[in-house]
């Protein structure tokens, strides 16, 4: 058998395996929900590489939910990645036009001694220059009569931010306070 015939047979065998590989990849995969019909068709960056990029940002986690939506002037893939053993969920947003990672948000927790725990990305904790407890104090000082109900470390446009969700008890209003994780300065209070 000559080299050309071997090449043709190899290509035919390879192409025959593609449907099986694609089917296996789809089994158990969470499909991307379109917030508005037709958004996947508008995306210039394909969904499969976006999913892989999100999973690379949060090693060990599995995609629990995936959407594509328009956020202000951007078309965005949003992936919630969950750790099977801890139940923690991380959030990754990827620009559906360029494939650029827009946001990575890590859920964080604090033990009774005020020590920061980030199961998802311990290397981020090493990069943070401001202690979580000090940042939390800054955030709570901005919202009178508020109590902390959630916190995260967000990497947004190469900026590390602590995000604090604070509920104002008398009004049941939720405020989100962003504190710079490098300087400790207040970035914003959003109603």
KEKE-3310 file (N, C-alpha, C; in steps of 0.2 Angstrom, whole numbers, plus 5000, padded with zeros to 4 digits):
npx = (5004:5003:5009:5000:4988:4988:4987:4974:4966:4969:4964:4950:4947:4950:4941:4929:4929:4927:4913:4910:4919:4915:4902:4904:4910:4900:4891:4885:4890:4886:4874:4875:4865:4855:4852:4845:4837:4847:4860:4871:4874:4879:4891:4909:4919:4921:4910:4915:4929:4929:4923:4933:4943:4938:4937:4950:4954:4949:4954:4950:4937:4920:4909:4894:4884:4880:4880:4876:4875:4870:4879:4878:4887:4893:4895:4894:4900:4896:4901:4898:4907:4909:4915:4915:4917:4916:4906:4908:4907:4913:4915:4916:4919:4919:4923:4913:4916:4930:4936:4943:4947:4936:4932:4935:4929:4931:4924:4925:4930:4930:4937:4934:4944:4947:4954:4958:4951:4952:4948:4948:4958:4972:4984:4980:4978:4990:4995:4987:4988:4982:4974:4960:4952:4954:4950:4936:4932:4934:4924:4912:4912:4907:4894:4881:4873:4874:4876:4887:4884:4890:4905:4919:4933:4938:4944:4946:4948:4962:4963:4963:4950:4941:4925:4911:4895:4883:4870:4858:4850:4838:4831:4832:4840:4851:4869:4883:4900:4916:4933:4949:4961:4975:4978:4969:4960:4944:4934:4921:4903:4889:4872)
npy = (4994:5011:5027:5038:5031:5026:5037:5042:5032:5034:5047:5045:5035:5044:5054:5047:5044:5056:5060:5052:5057:5070:5068:5061:5072:5080:5074:5075:5088:5105:5114:5130:5143:5154:5171:5179:5174:5169:5174:5166:5164:5177:5178:5179:5173:5156:5145:5133:5134:5145:5140:5130:5139:5146:5135:5133:5143:5141:5128:5111:5113:5111:5115:5122:5130:5139:5154:5165:5182:5199:5212:5227:5235:5224:5207:5193:5178:5169:5159:5148:5139:5125:5117:5100:5094:5104:5113:5126:5140:5147:5161:5165:5177:5179:5188:5187:5190:5193:5183:5187:5186:5193:5194:5187:5179:5174:5165:5168:5164:5167:5162:5159:5166:5176:5173:5172:5161:5154:5142:5140:5147:5149:5155:5168:5174:5176:5186:5197:5212:5218:5214:5204:5206:5219:5225:5222:5229:5242:5242:5239:5251:5260:5257:5261:5253:5241:5223:5210:5199:5192:5188:5191:5188:5197:5197:5209:5216:5215:5220:5218:5215:5216:5211:5215:5210:5219:5219:5231:5232:5239:5243:5232:5233:5229:5232:5234:5233:5238:5235:5240:5227:5229:5242:5244:5254:5262:5258:5258:5260:5252:5253)
npz = (5000:4996:5001:5000:5000:5013:5020:5016:5021:5035:5037:5035:5045:5056:5054:5056:5070:5075:5077:5088:5098:5100:5104:5116:5123:5125:5133:5149:5149:5153:5145:5136:5141:5132:5136:5128:5113:5100:5103:5104:5090:5087:5093:5092:5097:5100:5110:5116:5117:5126:5137:5141:5144:5155:5164:5165:5173:5185:5192:5195:5197:5191:5178:5183:5179:5164:5154:5140:5138:5135:5142:5146:5134:5130:5124:5133:5140:5154:5167:5180:5191:5200:5215:5218:5230:5240:5238:5235:5224:5210:5199:5182:5169:5151:5137:5123:5111:5109:5117:5128:5146:5157:5170:5185:5199:5215:5228:5245:5262:5280:5295:5313:5319:5310:5299:5282:5269:5254:5244:5231:5224:5230:5227:5224:5236:5241:5233:5237:5246:5256:5272:5274:5285:5288:5276:5276:5287:5283:5273:5280:5288:5278:5277:5286:5300:5294:5290:5286:5272:5262:5253:5242:5232:5219:5202:5191:5176:5178:5190:5208:5219:5234:5237:5245:5251:5258:5270:5274:5289:5293:5282:5274:5262:5250:5248:5238:5241:5236:5238:5236:5234:5235:5240:5250:5249:5248:5234:5228:5232:5229:5226)
capx = (5000:5007:5009:4994:4982:4988:4985:4967:4963:4970:4959:4944:4947:4950:4934:4924:4930:4925:4906:4910:4922:4910:4896:4907:4912:4893:4888:4887:4891:4881:4874:4875:4859:4855:4847:4841:4839:4852:4866:4877:4876:4883:4898:4914:4923:4917:4908:4919:4936:4927:4922:4939:4947:4935:4939:4958:4955:4947:4956:4947:4930:4916:4904:4888:4879:4884:4875:4878:4871:4873:4880:4879:4889:4897:4892:4898:4899:4896:4902:4898:4911:4908:4919:4911:4918:4915:4900:4910:4906:4917:4912:4921:4916:4923:4921:4911:4919:4937:4939:4947:4944:4934:4931:4936:4927:4932:4921:4930:4927:4934:4936:4933:4950:4947:4959:4955:4951:4950:4949:4949:4964:4977:4989:4978:4978:4997:4995:4983:4992:4978:4971:4953:4948:4955:4946:4930:4931:4933:4917:4907:4911:4904:4887:4878:4868:4874:4879:4890:4881:4893:4911:4922:4939:4937:4950:4942:4953:4969:4963:4961:4945:4937:4918:4907:4888:4881:4863:4856:4845:4832:4828:4833:4843:4858:4874:4889:4906:4922:4939:4955:4965:4982:4979:4964:4955:4937:4933:4914:4898:4884:4866)
capy = (5000:5017:5032:5041:5026:5025:5044:5043:5028:5037:5052:5042:5033:5049:5057:5042:5045:5063:5061:5049:5061:5076:5065:5060:5078:5083:5070:5078:5095:5110:5118:5137:5146:5161:5175:5181:5170:5171:5177:5162:5165:5183:5177:5178:5168:5150:5143:5127:5137:5149:5135:5128:5145:5147:5130:5133:5149:5138:5121:5106:5114:5109:5120:5121:5134:5143:5158:5170:5187:5205:5216:5234:5235:5218:5200:5189:5171:5168:5152:5146:5133:5122:5112:5095:5092:5109:5116:5133:5142:5153:5164:5168:5180:5179:5192:5182:5193:5192:5178:5190:5185:5200:5194:5180:5180:5169:5165:5167:5164:5169:5157:5163:5170:5181:5171:5171:5155:5153:5135:5140:5150:5151:5159:5175:5176:5178:5192:5202:5216:5221:5209:5203:5209:5226:5227:5221:5234:5248:5241:5240:5258:5264:5256:5262:5248:5235:5217:5206:5193:5188:5191:5187:5191:5198:5200:5213:5220:5215:5223:5213:5219:5213:5212:5214:5211:5221:5221:5236:5228:5242:5243:5226:5235:5226:5236:5230:5238:5236:5238:5238:5222:5231:5248:5245:5260:5261:5259:5261:5258:5252:5252)
capz = (5000:4995:5007:4999:5002:5020:5022:5015:5026:5042:5038:5035:5052:5061:5054:5059:5077:5078:5081:5095:5103:5101:5108:5123:5126:5126:5138:5156:5149:5154:5139:5137:5141:5129:5139:5123:5108:5094:5105:5102:5083:5087:5097:5087:5101:5101:5116:5118:5120:5132:5143:5143:5147:5162:5168:5167:5178:5192:5192:5199:5197:5186:5176:5185:5175:5158:5150:5136:5138:5134:5148:5144:5127:5128:5124:5138:5142:5161:5169:5187:5192:5207:5217:5220:5237:5245:5236:5233:5217:5207:5193:5177:5163:5146:5131:5118:5104:5109:5121:5134:5152:5159:5177:5189:5206:5220:5234:5251:5269:5285:5301:5319:5320:5305:5293:5275:5266:5247:5242:5224:5221:5236:5225:5224:5243:5242:5230:5240:5250:5262:5275:5273:5290:5287:5271:5279:5292:5278:5269:5285:5290:5273:5277:5293:5302:5289:5292:5280:5271:5257:5251:5237:5229:5211:5198:5186:5172:5181:5197:5213:5223:5238:5236:5251:5250:5265:5270:5279:5292:5294:5276:5270:5256:5249:5245:5237:5243:5233:5242:5232:5238:5236:5244:5255:5248:5245:5227:5226:5236:5224:5229)
cpx = (5005:5005:5002:4988:4982:4985:4977:4964:4964:4965:4952:4942:4946:4943:4929:4924:4927:4918:4906:4913:4918:4905:4898:4908:4905:4890:4890:4889:4885:4880:4873:4868:4859:4850:4843:4842:4843:4859:4872:4879:4880:4890:4903:4919:4919:4916:4913:4926:4934:4926:4928:4944:4944:4937:4946:4959:4953:4948:4953:4939:4926:4911:4897:4882:4883:4878:4879:4873:4874:4873:4882:4881:4893:4893:4897:4896:4900:4896:4902:4901:4910:4913:4915:4911:4916:4909:4902:4909:4910:4914:4917:4917:4921:4920:4919:4913:4926:4940:4943:4943:4942:4934:4932:4934:4927:4928:4926:4926:4932:4932:4935:4938:4951:4952:4955:4956:4948:4952:4951:4956:4969:4982:4987:4979:4985:4998:4992:4988:4988:4974:4963:4949:4948:4950:4938:4928:4930:4926:4912:4906:4908:4896:4884:4873:4868:4877:4881:4886:4884:4900:4915:4929:4938:4943:4946:4947:4959:4969:4960:4956:4942:4930:4914:4900:4886:4874:4862:4849:4838:4828:4828:4835:4850:4863:4880:4895:4912:4928:4945:4959:4972:4983:4975:4959:4949:4937:4926:4909:4892:4878:4863)
cpy = (5006:5022:5036:5037:5026:5032:5045:5038:5031:5043:5050:5039:5038:5053:5053:5042:5051:5063:5058:5053:5067:5074:5064:5067:5081:5080:5073:5085:5099:5114:5126:5140:5153:5165:5178:5177:5173:5174:5173:5163:5172:5182:5175:5173:5162:5148:5138:5130:5141:5145:5132:5133:5146:5141:5130:5139:5146:5130:5117:5107:5112:5114:5118:5125:5138:5147:5162:5176:5194:5209:5223:5234:5229:5211:5196:5182:5171:5161:5152:5140:5131:5117:5106:5093:5097:5113:5124:5134:5148:5155:5167:5171:5181:5183:5187:5184:5191:5186:5180:5188:5192:5200:5187:5182:5174:5169:5164:5167:5166:5164:5162:5167:5176:5179:5170:5164:5156:5147:5135:5142:5153:5156:5167:5178:5179:5184:5198:5205:5218:5215:5209:5207:5216:5229:5227:5227:5241:5247:5242:5247:5262:5263:5256:5256:5242:5229:5213:5200:5189:5192:5187:5191:5191:5200:5203:5217:5221:5219:5219:5217:5214:5215:5210:5215:5213:5222:5226:5234:5232:5243:5237:5228:5231:5231:5232:5235:5235:5240:5235:5233:5224:5237:5248:5250:5258:5262:5262:5257:5258:5250:5245)
cpz = (5000:5001:5006:5001:5009:5023:5022:5020:5033:5043:5039:5042:5057:5060:5056:5066:5079:5081:5088:5100:5105:5106:5115:5127:5128:5132:5145:5155:5150:5148:5141:5136:5137:5133:5134:5117:5102:5096:5104:5095:5083:5089:5091:5090:5102:5108:5119:5121:5126:5138:5145:5146:5154:5166:5170:5172:5185:5192:5197:5200:5191:5184:5178:5181:5170:5155:5145:5136:5136:5140:5145:5136:5125:5128:5128:5139:5150:5163:5177:5188:5199:5209:5220:5227:5242:5244:5235:5226:5215:5201:5188:5171:5157:5140:5126:5111:5104:5112:5127:5140:5155:5167:5180:5196:5210:5226:5240:5257:5274:5291:5307:5321:5315:5299:5287:5272:5259:5245:5235:5221:5227:5233:5224:5231:5244:5239:5233:5246:5256:5265:5274:5279:5290:5282:5272:5283:5288:5275:5274:5287:5285:5273:5284:5294:5297:5292:5285:5279:5265:5256:5246:5235:5222:5208:5192:5182:5175:5188:5202:5218:5228:5237:5242:5250:5257:5265:5276:5282:5292:5288:5271:5263:5256:5245:5244:5237:5240:5236:5238:5237:5239:5240:5250:5255:5246:5238:5225:5231:5231:5227:5226)
residu = (UNK:UNK:UNK:UNK:UNK:UNK:UNK:UNK:UNK:UNK:UNK:UNK:UNK:UNK:UNK:UNK:UNK:UNK:UNK:UNK:UNK:UNK:UNK:UNK:UNK:UNK:UNK:UNK:UNK:UNK:UNK:UNK:UNK:UNK:UNK:UNK:UNK:UNK:UNK:UNK:UNK:UNK:UNK:UNK:UNK:UNK:UNK:UNK:UNK:UNK:UNK:UNK:UNK:UNK:UNK:UNK:UNK:UNK:UNK:UNK:UNK:UNK:UNK:UNK:UNK:UNK:UNK:UNK:UNK:UNK:UNK:UNK:UNK:UNK:UNK:UNK:UNK:UNK:UNK:UNK:UNK:UNK:UNK:UNK:UNK:UNK:UNK:UNK:UNK:UNK:UNK:UNK:UNK:UNK:UNK:UNK:UNK:UNK:UNK:UNK:UNK:UNK:UNK:UNK:UNK:UNK:UNK:UNK:UNK:UNK:UNK:UNK:UNK:UNK:UNK:UNK:UNK:UNK:UNK:UNK:UNK:UNK:UNK:UNK:UNK:UNK:UNK:UNK:UNK:UNK:UNK:UNK:UNK:UNK:UNK:UNK:UNK:UNK:UNK:UNK:UNK:UNK:UNK:UNK:UNK:UNK:UNK:UNK:UNK:UNK:UNK:UNK:UNK:UNK:UNK:UNK:UNK:UNK:UNK:UNK:UNK:UNK:UNK:UNK:UNK:UNK:UNK:UNK:UNK:UNK:UNK:UNK:UNK:UNK:UNK:UNK:UNK:UNK:UNK:UNK:UNK:UNK:UNK:UNK:UNK:UNK:UNK:UNK:UNK:UNK:UNK)
# end
